[in-house]
Amino acid sequence: MIQSLIEQCPILLKGQWQVNSLPPLKTLWQQLGIENADVAAILCARRSWPSTRPTFCLLPVHLGLRRDTFSLQSVVTLTADEYAALTERLKNHFSDDLVVHTDESQRYWWIRPLRDMDAYARWPQDCLYQQAFQWQPQGADASVIRQWTNEMQMLLHDMTYAPAGGHGPDVLNSLWFASVGDLPQSPSSAAIIGGQGAIFSGLLASQLPGVQSNSMATMWADKKITNAVWVADQWQSVDWADIADAIQTGQVSELNVVLPFAERSVHIQYKKQFRWQFWRKAYTLETLLQQLETTLSTIR
């Protein structure tokens, strides 16, 4: 990721790089002044539900299983055929317990139990690479969620695309319940918010102040905007060449980039004056990667 980013926007080598303990989404909520933000609620805001909003978001995951413990290793991306086949099995098997709604992204499902549930389940990004026993659902009905999860694992065991004994990080071997909370209230941030992807469309649907459906170039051209945030689900979808050009031409005088890095994030800060600090030697890709790896190992 970093190598590709530097190739597209080499001027970032002149910025300040550091590893931050917060993952990108929590950094975004902090930047926007949103407290206790719920990713599932923001994604859910994009949908027009015929009746009650869903209680849970259900995500395909890979668990690292050991004899006495297990940990969440990754959220798995499914093919269209896998998603369709698993959707049909979920609807058939849990027809007496759950209403299963598909999502157009085919990355997760929205779940509404047929009875009221007193259970809270964490969003998986809060639990990556940690022993999952401490992140089990909480509440009076938590045991029901665990029972449903066990039944789903048995369904997966019978699916032909998830062979038994697979240990790779992309092997689907469980489904993860994440609670859908309330939509955030008006943030305290004065920033104008633009972007692309599911998270941004959820922010837009939530009607949060400052969210505008403008292009990045339009935001740069507006001289009244002095503080802007661009939100993207995938770093590959950002036009880094345009960002580099905006920095070179002076349209952007300060840039802060937050990228996913393991369960944490990399923060890059670039200020225009850095370009004129000739005494400051720019990173090479090799020294940068070595520094980030060393920093990550010291904060684990």
JORA-V454798 format. One line per field, one symbol per residue. psi: psi as a letter, one per 20 degrees, with the letter a starting at -180 (. if undefined). Layout:
psi=???
This chain:
psi=ggghghhhmhiiijappqpqiprgghhggghikpplqoghhghhhhqophdqqqhqppqprppoprgirqqphqpppqrgggggghgghggghkhihqpoprqhikirqppoqirppnqppqphiijpkqpihikqqqrhjhhgghghgghhhhghhiphimqqipjqijppjrqpppqoaqqqrpriqjqppraqaggghggghilqqippmqrghhghioiioioqpppphphhipnhhhgghhghijhphpppppqpocjbqpppppqhhhhjmhiopqqrhghghggggggghij.
